[in-house]
């Protein structure tokens, strides 16, 4: 069984070992400082002598296998291993920060549960059981950063299943731990106790800073709270602070009032959109058709009308046996076409017309929609649609 040096000292990143077995690119050593990943933290990478170690993981025997492409080792060879320290320390910081952040969040939301975590150099987040308000997140981050400044000790405690403190203090999922295995608990001062066998820093001051930069839905798992740590956290906080100041200036608001200002602007936009929808609906319902060989053709161009409104109006035209061609223009141009007549195939007509303007569309013979990128071509598009419809109805009449 591989001796796992990382269990005893997360700061050891260089070591000497001997090759015990080989399976293609996979090399198993008698001892290793490479953390094979686990609990949501990705594995270490680095080198064995001059060869890159691109992955480390537990094999079926429970040994740590190192993926070493292109190696020329034989069983019994001595090797010098070196873990990528900058990457390792970033992961250690991230994992400890996750414990501290979640412990701080649970102070604000006591019934909060943790679903998953993910710690990598590129991304760090914790998925919690439900949404957490930004107000509670702010309080938790303030508390966590105070703990960082207090330079609390981060220690590892080995506990047995019958230890009374296990149930009272420790975050743990016992069903995931073999009954014969002693339980490794990571303690951050008196703030958080969590069963964990990962690698961590020794003191909270090493984290520098924690900053939550976003939260997104994780579906049935809950809410993913993304965070950064150390210099990356400071840089991210500065960048978002400047963005907030720019937004406040653009909104003619004080920074501390920006949330209220944006909320008011959002309400105003929603009211404006609702008004625009009603205006568009009224305009489209008042369109006077023209008779083309016995088929009524309705056409109109409306500024800012959404496709839903145009589709509603087009469906009404179709239900009466007519043909509709509606265009909305804004930053781009949207087109909707319907036909209650077998003489006009919407999909064929609209696809052909849109193609002439560099646009795309699709649908069915009785209903199609699409758009073009140039907002200045709205009138030309509507005219081309009208001409194509008239042509289809005229050709059908001749046949």
Protein Blocks (a to p, Z undefined) as FASTA:
>chain_A
ZZdfklmomkbcbdcdddfbdehjbccdfbdfbdgbeehiacddddehjbccfbdcddfk
opacdddehiabdehiacdddddfklmmmmmmmmmmmmmmmmmmmmmmmmbccfbdcddf
kbccdddfbdcdfklmmmmmmmmmmmmmnopacddddddfklmklmmmmccdfklpcfkl
ccddddehjlbccddfbdcdfbfklnopacdfbdcdehjnopaddddehjllmmmmmmmm
mmmmmmmmmnopafklmmmmmmmmmmmmmmmmmmmmmmmmmmmmmpccddeehiacdddd
dehiafklmmmmmmmmmmnopacddddddfbccdddddfbfkbcfklmmmmmmmmnopac
dddfkbccdddfblklmmmmmmmmmmmmmmmmmmmmmZZ
